Amino acid sequence: MKIQIKLPILHKQLLYFEHALRRNYSTEHGTIPHKILKRMDAWQIHEYCSEVQLTNTRTPIINSPNDVLIKVEAASVNPLDVAMSNGYGSEMIGFLRKIRTGSELPLTLGRDFSGKVISKGFSPCKSKELQVGQQVWGVVPVHLQGSHAETVLVPNAVVAPQPSNLNPVEATSLMYAGVTAWSALYIFGGLLFRSIQGRRALVLGASGGVGSIAVQLLKAENAVVFASCSTDAIPFVQTLGADVVYNYNDPDYVEIVKSNGPYDIILDAAGLGPEDYLKNNWNCNAYVTLTIPLLKNGDQYGIFGGLLSSATQFVLPNLKAVSQGSTIRWALFQPLPQAIEHIGKLVSNGKLIPTVSEVYGFNDLQKAYERVGSGHLRGKVVIDMLKQSDGLTPVKGEREENTKEEGQ
Ligand SMILES: NC(=O)c1ccc[n+]([C@@H]2O[C@H](COP(=O)([O-])OP(=O)(O)OC[C@H]3O[C@@H](n4cnc5c(N)ncnc54)[C@H](OP(=O)(O)O)[C@@H]3O)[C@@H](O)[C@H]2O)c1
């Protein structure tokens, strides 16, 4: 009986000491502004299929020696953010987030950032490279809380010093879309292991966030780049360096693309998918698509059922493709340091230029989501955190109302 009464007290004391230790020994304490240490404003969803809400919530704290806390200065808005706010990936990504952070909701979206290091863990490998106060850029893995907030906590592997020739808005416009384009081409398209110099590559959706960067990555490798977009985007895609630009509104588009083949690689950054590719009968070695049904299947059939139906949807079209001498590859955003480094080098050499289509203030995030949701973008939509305007009162984080704030 005596032990039963004392255990909760002991547990509380252990938690207190654990937090004290984290504060004092895993971060460069004393460098964090008081206001930022305690609470921050973040755009969150509190349930799926609801509008993002400006929420006053707890600032994340360093939990591991590899963590870096960033003061966000700019973050891009991607179709994925809008889709996730509508419940896309809630089964699979939600499951991962629950394991990693202990809770699924509320969820802060935003998959990249440009900002300054506020605080960092004492990781031996990267601690020299990243300094408190340094201007950095990076991406946020999909299962972690995002960057549409005043601060974001990320592993140091996905943070790097930002090239000095970019401002925060330009920098973040290249991050999530750039790392996705790099993942699709270099990992799933295999360019890490072979050269595409002088070979023919076709980018579908070249006017979009991912496609416009993919064209530039391929031109930097001296590939012969074919690109597709709609009529009004042709001049924009030409300025990216595409050698041949196809107009997908042209009634003869499918035939023209086919007659110019074969292609070494086709990157589908247009949201089309393997069915379209097989129907069009375009000739290529590798068709790499960013439109994959994995998360959608997970939402529909649960994690196990989703994996099973995705396996079928992967194998069957591939059987047909292989019989035609091609392969269909599903590409996923990979938050890898090599991708950030590659993009940084190209930016510094002037071989990759940002294409920002619209900039919104932090308080106008809902408008930015609407804009991205309506599509037909030419480059990226970016949130500029320094462009805050008055008039919005953040709601208090639901799950925290009864929780005593840490550090109070
Ligand atoms: N698997 C992953 O990890 C991952 C990661 C990021 C993105 N994605 C997916 O990749 C795709 C591209 O993302 P994003 O951020 O670049 O989207 P985005 O900015 O909306 O770009 C899509 C572009 O595709 C163009 N397009 C539409 N239909 C086309 C067609 N039939 N032929 C040629 N171009 C066409 C659109 O041009 P118009 O305006 O003229 O229609 C638009 O510019 C999206 O489907 C997204 O969901 C997947």
The ligand as an SDF file (V2000), in Angstrom:
LIG
                    3D

 48 52  0  0  0  0  0  0  0  0999 V2000
    5.3930   10.6950  -54.1850 N   0  0  0  0  0  0  0  0  0  0  0  0
    5.8160   11.7510  -53.5070 C   0  0  0  0  0  0  0  0  0  0  0  0
    6.5620   11.6290  -52.5180 O   0  0  0  0  0  0  0  0  0  0  0  0
    5.4290   13.1200  -53.9750 C   0  0  0  0  0  0  0  0  0  0  0  0
    6.0340   14.2500  -53.4200 C   0  0  0  0  0  0  0  0  0  0  0  0
    5.6800   15.4910  -53.9200 C   0  0  0  0  0  0  0  0  0  0  0  0
    4.7390   15.5980  -54.9360 C   0  0  0  0  0  0  0  0  0  0  0  0
    4.1340   14.4780  -55.4110 N   0  0  0  0  0  0  0  0  0  0  0  0
    3.1460   14.5500  -56.5070 C   0  0  0  0  0  0  0  0  0  0  0  0
    3.8460   14.9940  -57.6590 O   0  0  0  0  0  0  0  0  0  0  0  0
    2.9980   15.7880  -58.4660 C   0  0  0  0  0  0  0  0  0  0  0  0
    3.6650   17.1410  -58.7370 C   0  0  0  0  0  0  0  0  0  0  0  0
    3.7470   17.8570  -57.5230 O   0  0  0  0  0  0  0  0  0  0  0  0
    3.9280   19.4360  -57.5860 P   0  0  0  0  0  0  0  0  0  0  0  0
    4.1190   19.9040  -56.2230 O   0  0  0  0  0  0  0  0  0  0  0  0
    4.9210   19.7910  -58.6180 O   0  0  0  0  0  0  0  0  0  0  0  0
    2.4580   19.8560  -58.1170 O   0  0  0  0  0  0  0  0  0  0  0  0
    2.0640   21.1610  -58.9310 P   0  0  0  0  0  0  0  0  0  0  0  0
    2.9430   22.2860  -58.5550 O   0  0  0  0  0  0  0  0  0  0  0  0
    0.5950   21.3010  -58.7890 O   0  0  0  0  0  0  0  0  0  0  0  0
    2.4150   20.7850  -60.4500 O   0  0  0  0  0  0  0  0  0  0  0  0
    1.6930   19.9070  -61.2360 C   0  0  0  0  0  0  0  0  0  0  0  0
    1.8720   20.3910  -62.6750 C   0  0  0  0  0  0  0  0  0  0  0  0
    1.4210   19.3970  -63.5720 O   0  0  0  0  0  0  0  0  0  0  0  0
    0.8760   20.0480  -64.7030 C   0  0  0  0  0  0  0  0  0  0  0  0
   -0.0110   19.1340  -65.4130 N   0  0  0  0  0  0  0  0  0  0  0  0
   -1.2590   18.7350  -65.1020 C   0  0  0  0  0  0  0  0  0  0  0  0
   -1.7160   17.8510  -66.0040 N   0  0  0  0  0  0  0  0  0  0  0  0
   -0.7230   17.6880  -66.9110 C   0  0  0  0  0  0  0  0  0  0  0  0
   -0.5730   16.8850  -68.0860 C   0  0  0  0  0  0  0  0  0  0  0  0
   -1.5510   16.0750  -68.5240 N   0  0  0  0  0  0  0  0  0  0  0  0
    0.5850   16.9490  -68.7630 N   0  0  0  0  0  0  0  0  0  0  0  0
    1.5800   17.7540  -68.3440 C   0  0  0  0  0  0  0  0  0  0  0  0
    1.5100   18.5330  -67.2410 N   0  0  0  0  0  0  0  0  0  0  0  0
    0.3680   18.5060  -66.5310 C   0  0  0  0  0  0  0  0  0  0  0  0
    0.1650   21.2390  -64.1180 C   0  0  0  0  0  0  0  0  0  0  0  0
    0.0970   22.2050  -65.1490 O   0  0  0  0  0  0  0  0  0  0  0  0
   -1.3050   22.9490  -65.5130 P   0  0  0  0  0  0  0  0  0  0  0  0
   -1.4870   23.9880  -64.4970 O   0  0  0  0  0  0  0  0  0  0  0  0
   -1.0770   23.5170  -66.8600 O   0  0  0  0  0  0  0  0  0  0  0  0
   -2.4050   21.9050  -65.5030 O   0  0  0  0  0  0  0  0  0  0  0  0
    1.0890   21.6550  -62.9780 C   0  0  0  0  0  0  0  0  0  0  0  0
    1.9760   22.6730  -63.3850 O   0  0  0  0  0  0  0  0  0  0  0  0
    1.6740   15.9090  -57.7230 C   0  0  0  0  0  0  0  0  0  0  0  0
    0.7940   14.9410  -58.2480 O   0  0  0  0  0  0  0  0  0  0  0  0
    2.0530   15.5610  -56.2840 C   0  0  0  0  0  0  0  0  0  0  0  0
    0.9790   15.0200  -55.5810 O   0  0  0  0  0  0  0  0  0  0  0  0
    4.4540   13.2440  -54.9540 C   0  0  0  0  0  0  0  0  0  0  0  0
  1  2  1  0
  2  3  2  0
  2  4  1  0
  4  5  1  0
  4 48  2  0
  5  6  2  0
  6  7  1  0
  7  8  2  0
  8  9  1  0
  8 48  1  0
  9 10  1  0
  9 46  1  0
 10 11  1  0
 11 12  1  0
 11 44  1  0
 12 13  1  0
 13 14  1  0
 14 15  2  0
 14 16  1  0
 14 17  1  0
 17 18  1  0
 18 19  2  0
 18 20  1  0
 18 21  1  0
 21 22  1  0
 22 23  1  0
 23 24  1  0
 23 42  1  0
 24 25  1  0
 25 26  1  0
 25 36  1  0
 26 27  1  0
 26 35  1  0
 27 28  2  0
 28 29  1  0
 29 30  1  0
 29 35  2  0
 30 31  1  0
 30 32  2  0
 32 33  1  0
 33 34  2  0
 34 35  1  0
 36 37  1  0
 36 42  1  0
 37 38  1  0
 38 39  2  0
 38 40  1  0
 38 41  1  0
 42 43  1  0
 44 45  1  0
 44 46  1  0
 46 47  1  0
M  CHG  2   8   1  16  -1
M  END
$$$$
